[in-house]
Amino acid sequence: MTKLDEQVLKISKEIVTKFIEVGRVSPTTFDEVFKGVYRSIKEAILDYEVEPEEQDEA
């Protein structure tokens, strides 16, 4: 597991924990919600990392 994966996992856990605390996530929807949050965060980070490189090429 890379450092990026560990950071994304930690952030995802914090977000889903908050959702559980406010009642937005139940045990039956946990799996689906956690995977979605994890993917969204990782995609956002990877998209951000690509953009600065594209700007340098222009």
N, C-alpha and C positions, 0 to 999 in steps of 0.2 A: 504494500500500500504506500503510495507516494504521500509526500507532505501535503500536497494539494487535496488529495482524497481525504486525508485525516481532517483537514480544515473544513472541507465541505460537509463531512460527516458530523463534525461538532456543531456547525451552524445549523444544519438540518435538524439535529436533535433538539437544539434550543428552540427553534421555531415550532416544531411539532409539539414539544412540551408545553409551550404557551397555548397552542391550539387545544390541547387536552385540558389545560387548566380552565380555559374559558368555555369549554364544552363544545367546541367545533369539531373535535375528532373523538370518535368512540373506538373501543377495541375492534369492532368489526370493520372499520374503515382505516385503521392505522396503517396497514401494509400499503394500501393504495396511496394514501396521503403522503406517507414518508417517502416513497419512491418518487412521487411527483415533485415534492419539495427538493429532494436531493438532485434530481435531474435539472430542475429549473435553476438552482444555484450554480451547479457545475457548468451548465450551458452559458449562463450569464458571465461567469468568470472567464471561460474559454473565449467567448465572443469579445470580451474586453481586451484580452491578451492579443488577439489577432488585429484589432483595429489600429493600435499604435504602429505596428509593423507596416500596415497598408499605407498609413499617412507618410511614413519615411520614404516609401517607394515613389510617391508622387512628385 
